[in-house]
Amino acid sequence: MSIEQRPLGRTGADVSVVGLGTWQLGGDWGDVSSEGAAGVLDAALDAGVTLLDTADVYGDGRSEERIRQALVTRAQRPFVATKAGRRADPFVAETYTPENLRAWVDRSRRNLGVDTLDLVQLHCPPPPVYSDQRVYDTLDAFVADGSIAAYGVSVETVAEGLTALEHEGVQSIQVILNVLRRKPLEELLPAAAKAQVGILARVPLASGLLTGKYDESTTFAADDHRNFNRNGEAFDVGETFSGVPYDVGLAAAREVAEIAPEGVTTAAFALRWVIDQPGVTSVIPGARSVEQVRGNVAAATLAPLTTDQLTALERVYDERIRAHVHDRW
């Protein structure tokens, strides 16, 4: 299957408009077996996905290792983006030293079985890191010595993304963007487009809220962040249900489902909205099953949303969501 490809910033690489996020293949989403992870990766690659997004802390490296194993027999290698920095202990700006960055990058190279990492993203570091020129100088040195081909950042806030754009070596920005988190559309995406910096849209289904499959009685496993991070106990609460209170999100998701055209799943409709946003390179939903992979990839084949649909989704955001998230991130 062929999926639309878009250039990722100035990296020279083209990637599919629907990628695969692999946090769930490492941990924090309940257990995913090795066989299940392999099936998800194979389904994505067979469907034409050419972008895999991972991180060194997903399952303490398990996600990266599972990707390496899945690619052993593949003649064509997809673009693999990883992240570094959340292994910092303590998790403070001062731990982002050249020595630590080198150790993290080399560990990911071993986990993924490559000499050169396609893309390393600073993994939502403490805010001062985004303006620390020494960090960017270190990453530039890694590009120069061939350890990495390119680098970018993953951010929690629009302000962090705008700060990162001040550094010309940054090739990509990963940010939460979905119909319930729209703030990046105002400044960040236009600024990134002007700088020819790629945008990778993460949490596009609001941790599953926008699949339309959850209700008030849904429960999540103890080792699923949708259970243990509801109030930001482990990391930024914006990563869980996009920071939207669960009951508020359920009501909004039901309205989104009503706006979606007949025969189109809520998830595919919500992903298509992200793909349509000017400046977006790729949307990177996770998937825990082959069926979810196929459903996500289907978004790439949908027609762009109509003006009426876009207006209706904006109304849902303004009436139900804006007050909870817009000024926070």
C-alpha positions in Angstrom: 0.0 0.0 0.0 1.2 3.5 -0.8 0.8 6.3 1.7 1.4 10.0 1.0 5.0 11.0 1.8 6.0 14.5 3.1 9.5 15.9 3.5 10.7 16.0 7.2 12.1 19.4 7.6 15.5 19.8 6.0 16.6 16.2 6.7 16.3 15.1 3.1 14.0 12.3 4.2 10.4 11.8 3.1 8.1 10.1 5.6 4.5 8.8 5.5 1.8 11.2 6.7 0.7 8.5 9.1 3.6 7.0 11.2 3.6 4.7 14.1 4.2 5.8 17.7 5.8 2.9 19.7 5.5 4.0 23.3 2.9 1.3 23.8 5.3 -1.4 22.5 7.7 -0.6 25.4 5.5 0.1 28.4 3.0 2.3 30.3 0.0 1.1 28.3 -0.5 -2.3 29.9 1.4 -5.4 28.7 2.1 -5.9 25.0 3.8 -9.3 24.2 6.8 -9.6 22.0 4.6 -11.4 19.4 2.0 -8.7 19.7 4.6 -5.9 19.2 6.1 -7.7 16.2 2.6 -8.0 14.7 1.9 -4.3 15.1 5.3 -3.3 13.5 4.9 -5.7 10.6 1.3 -4.5 9.9 2.5 -0.9 9.9 5.4 -1.5 7.6 3.4 -3.7 5.3 0.7 -0.9 5.1 3.3 1.6 3.9 4.3 3.4 7.1 7.8 4.7 6.7 8.1 6.5 10.0 8.5 4.8 13.4 8.8 7.0 16.5 10.3 5.6 19.7 12.4 6.6 22.7 15.1 5.1 24.9 12.9 5.1 28.0 9.9 3.2 26.4 10.2 0.0 28.4 13.8 1.0 29.3 14.8 0.3 25.7 12.4 -2.5 24.9 10.6 -0.5 22.2 13.9 0.3 20.4 15.0 -3.3 20.6 11.7 -4.6 19.3 12.0 -2.2 16.3 15.5 -3.6 15.7 14.2 -7.1 15.7 11.3 -6.2 13.4 13.6 -4.7 10.8 16.2 -7.5 10.6 14.5 -9.1 7.6 13.3 -5.9 5.9 14.9 -5.0 2.7 13.8 -1.4 3.0 14.4 0.4 6.3 11.9 3.0 7.5 12.9 6.3 9.1 13.3 5.7 12.8 13.0 8.6 15.1 14.1 8.1 18.8 14.3 10.4 21.8 16.9 11.0 24.5 17.0 12.7 27.9 14.3 11.2 30.1 17.0 8.8 31.5 18.5 11.8 33.3 18.7 11.2 37.0 17.9 13.5 38.6 15.7 14.9 35.8 17.1 18.4 35.8 18.7 20.6 33.2 22.2 20.2 34.7 22.2 16.5 33.7 22.1 17.3 30.0 25.8 17.1 29.8 27.9 16.1 26.7 28.8 12.9 28.5 25.3 11.9 29.3 24.0 12.8 25.9 26.8 10.7 24.4 25.8 7.7 26.6 22.1 8.0 25.8 22.8 8.3 22.0 25.2 5.4 22.0 22.7 3.2 24.0 20.0 3.9 21.4 22.4 3.1 18.6 23.0 -0.3 20.2 19.3 -0.9 20.9 18.4 -0.1 17.3 21.5 -1.8 15.8 22.7 1.1 13.7 25.8 3.2 13.5 23.8 6.4 12.7 20.5 7.3 14.3 18.1 8.9 11.7 16.7 11.4 14.2 17.3 12.1 17.9 14.8 14.3 19.7 15.3 15.9 23.1 12.6 14.1 25.1 10.5 16.9 26.7 13.5 18.1 28.8 13.4 20.6 31.6 12.5 24.0 30.0 16.0 25.6 30.4 17.4 22.9 28.1 15.6 24.3 25.1 17.7 27.5 25.3 21.0 25.9 26.3 23.4 26.4 23.4 25.8 23.8 24.9 23.2 21.1 24.3 22.8 22.1 20.7 26.6 22.3 20.2 26.8 18.7 21.5 24.1 17.5 19.1 25.9 19.3 16.2 29.0 17.4 17.1 27.1 14.1 17.0 25.9 15.0 13.5 29.4 15.9 12.5 30.8 12.5 13.7 28.0 10.5 12.2 26.4 9.3 15.4 23.1 10.9 14.4 21.9 12.2 11.0 19.6 14.9 12.5 18.1 16.2 15.7 14.9 17.7 16.9 12.9 18.3 20.0 9.8 17.0 21.6 7.9 19.6 23.6 5.1 20.0 26.1 4.4 23.6 25.3 4.1 25.9 22.4 6.6 28.3 24.1 9.2 25.5 24.3 8.8 24.8 20.6 9.2 28.5 19.6 12.4 28.6 21.7 13.8 25.5 20.0 13.1 27.1 16.6 15.7 29.8 17.5 18.4 27.1 17.0 19.1 26.4 13.3 20.2 22.8 13.8 16.7 21.8 14.9 15.1 19.8 12.1 11.8 18.7 13.8 9.4 19.5 16.6 7.2 16.9 18.1 4.1 18.3 19.8 0.7 17.2 21.0 -1.8 18.1 18.4 -5.4 16.9 18.0 -8.9 18.2 17.8 -8.8 18.6 21.6 -5.4 20.3 21.6 -5.3 23.1 19.0 -3.0 25.8 20.3 0.0 24.8 18.2 -2.0 25.9 15.1 -1.8 29.6 16.1 2.0 30.2 16.2 4.1 27.1 16.3 3.1 25.4 13.1 3.4 28.6 11.0 6.8 29.4 12.5 8.0 25.9 11.9 6.9 25.9 8.3 8.7 29.2 7.8 11.9 27.7 9.2 11.4 24.5 7.2 11.2 22.4 10.3 9.1 19.3 10.4 6.2 18.8 12.7 5.4 15.4 14.2 2.0 15.3 15.8 1.8 13.1 18.8 -1.1 12.0 21.1 -3.4 12.6 18.1 -6.2 10.5 19.5 -5.9 12.0 23.0 -4.7 8.7 24.5 -7.6 6.8 22.9 -10.4 9.2 23.8 -10.9 10.0 20.1 -11.4 6.4 19.2 -14.9 6.6 20.6 -14.4 3.3 22.3 -14.3 4.5 25.9 -17.1 5.4 28.3 -17.6 6.2 32.0 -17.2 2.5 32.9 -13.9 1.9 31.1 -11.0 0.8 33.3 -7.3 0.8 32.6 -4.6 -1.5 33.9 -2.5 -0.5 36.9 0.6 -0.1 34.6 -1.3 2.0 32.1 -0.6 5.8 32.3 -4.2 6.4 31.7 -4.7 5.0 35.2 -1.6 6.2 37.1 -1.0 9.6 35.5 -4.6 11.0 35.4 -3.4 14.0 37.5 0.2 14.2 36.3 1.6 12.0 39.1 4.4 10.5 36.9 4.9 13.0 34.1 3.2 16.0 32.5 -0.6 15.4 32.7 -0.9 16.8 29.1 0.5 13.4 27.9 -2.6 11.6 29.3 -5.9 12.3 27.5 -4.2 15.5 26.3 -4.7 17.0 29.7 -8.5 17.0 29.2 -10.5 15.8 32.2 -11.8 12.3 31.4 -15.5 13.1 31.6 -15.1 16.3 29.6 -13.1 14.4 27.0 -15.8 11.6 26.7 -18.5 14.2 26.0 -16.4 16.0 23.4 -15.4 12.7 21.7 -19.1 11.8 21.4 -19.7 15.0 19.5 -16.7 14.4 17.3 -18.1 11.0 16.4 -21.4 12.7 15.4 -19.5 15.1 13.1 -17.6 12.3 11.4 -19.2 11.2 8.1 -21.0 7.9 7.9 -18.8 4.9 7.5 -15.7 6.7 8.8 -14.4 5.8 12.3 -13.9 8.5 14.9 -10.2 7.7 15.0 -9.6 8.0 11.3 -11.6 11.2 11.1 -9.6 12.7 14.0 -6.3 11.7 12.4 -7.3 13.1 9.1 -7.9 16.4 10.8 -4.3 16.4 12.0 -3.0 15.4 8.5 -4.9 18.4 7.0 -3.3 21.0 9.2 -0.8 23.2 7.3 2.8 22.4 8.5 2.2 18.9 9.8 4.6 16.4 8.4 3.3 13.2 10.0 0.9 12.1 12.6 2.2 9.3 14.9 -0.6 7.4 16.6 0.2 4.4 18.6 -1.4 1.0 18.1 -1.7 -2.1 20.2 -3.2 -4.4 17.5 -3.0 -5.0 13.8 -6.6 -3.8 13.5 -5.7 -0.5 15.1 -2.8 0.0 12.8 -5.0 -0.6 9.7 -7.6 1.8 11.1 -5.0 4.5 11.7 -3.5 4.1 8.2 -6.9 4.4 6.7 -6.9 8.1 7.6 -4.3 8.7 4.9 -6.8 7.7 2.2 -9.7 9.9 3.5 -10.7 13.1 1.7 -9.8 16.3 3.5 -12.4 17.5 6.0 -15.1 19.9 4.7 -15.5 23.4 5.9 -18.6 22.5 7.8 -16.8 19.6 9.6 -13.9 21.9 10.5 -16.3 24.5 11.9 -18.2 22.0 13.9 -15.0 20.6 15.4 -13.8 24.1 16.3 -17.1 24.7 18.1 -16.6 21.5 20.2 -13.2 22.7 21.1 -14.4 26.2 22.0 -17.4 25.1 24.0 -16.0 22.1 25.8 -12.2 22.0 25.8 -10.5 25.4 25.4 -11.0 26.5 29.0 -9.2 23.3 30.3 -6.1 23.2 28.0 -5.5 26.2 25.8 -3.6 28.5 28.2 -1.8 25.7 29.9 0.3 24.3 27.1 
